[in-house]
Amino acid sequence: MRIHQDSKGKQTAEPSYILAIETSCDETAVAVVKDGKEVLSNLISSQIATHQAFGGVVPEVASRKHVESITYVLEEAMDASGITPDQLSAVAVTQGPGLVGALLVGIVAAKSAALAFGKPLIGTHHIAGHIYANNLTDEIIYPCIALVVSGGHTELVLLESPGRFQVIGRTRDDAVGEAYDKVARAIGYPYPGGPHVDRAALESEEVISLPRAWLEPDSYDFSFSGLKSAVLNAVNQMKMRGETVNKGAVARGFQESVVEVLVEKAVRAMRQFGGRQLLLCGGVAANQGLRRALSERCGREGLPLLIPPLKYCTDNAAMIGAAAHLKWQEGQFTPLDMKAEPGLSLENWSVEAAKFS
C-alpha cells in the first residue's frame, strides 16, 4: 500500500490490486493480490497430465496449452477476485526466467490487459516470486537468506532489504528438482518424479550410502551431477548382480545426500551473513523430507524459518503479485516493449538501489 498526502497535508493509504500472470513453464496461472499479501484469487491450470506422456515438459506443447488456457483463466481469476478492471493498480507478469515460448504467451496477455485496462505493466522475476511467496503468509524480516529449490534453480540468496537480491550460491550443473526427476526415471518412477522419490525415501527403512558434494570449504555453490551418476552406478550394479532394484533404499540415500548439503549450506549462510530469517522457496520446498530436516535443524539452532504453504511452493501467480508489489510501491514500471528474458538475472531485477538511499 502507498501513503499519499492530499492538498491539506492529510495522509491516506492507497491499497494496491495487482493482476498477476505466470506462464514460465507448464502452469497457466492468474491471480489478483491486494497489497502484496492478501490473495483475492489464485487460479492454476496444470499441464502435468499432458506432459506425463513425454516424461517431461515439452516446450512447444507447453506454449500451445498456455494459448488455449490463458484467456479463460484470466477471466475466471478476475471474476473470483471481486475486483473490477478500473480498481486494478497494475498488471504483473513473469518476464523470466523460463521457457521463452511459454513466457511470451503470458507477456502478450499481460500487455493486452494493461493496454485494455489502462494500467501500468510490471515485468517480474520468477525466482523473486518464489521468494516473496513467503510474504503471502508471514512477515519477512531483513536481512534474510532464501534457499531457492526448484526444477530449474538451486540458489542461496541474500536479501539485505526489500527487493534487493544478492546470489551467494548456485548450482553448477543440475538443479535439485531436475536431479530428482532424473533419479526417479532411473529407478522407474513416472514424471513428475520428485514426489515419488520423496515418499519412497520417507517410507524406506533401508538406505544405500551415497556421496555428498560439498565443493570448496567456503563455497555456497551446489553440484548434483556426481550424485546423479552415483545413483545410476548403484542401480546398474544391482541389475548386474541380478538383484531387484531397491527403490526405497536408493531414494532415501539420494534424498539424504541432497537434504544434508542444502540444510548445512543454508544454516552456514545464515550465520555468516547474520540472517534474521531463513526462507525456503520453490517447487522443491514442497518436499516433505527437506521441510522436516530444515525445520528440525533450525529448531535446534534457534533460527527463524519461513516455509510457504504447499499451494504457494509450486508455480502460481499469487507469488508474482507479491513480488511485483515491491516495484509498484516504488513506481518502477516496465515499458510495453518488454521482451521475454529466459535468462533474466535476479540481481538485475532488484528494486532500484536509489530507493533505499
Helices and strands as residue ranges (DSSP letters): E 2-5, E 11-14, E 17-22, E 27-34, E 38-46, H 48-52, H 59-81, G 85-87, E 90-96, H 100-117, E 121-125, H 126-132, G 133-136, E 144-149, E 154-159, E 165-170, H 176-186, H 194-203, H 225-240, H 247-273, E 277-281, G 283-286, H 288-301, E 305-306, G 310-312, H 318-329, H 346-349, G 353-356
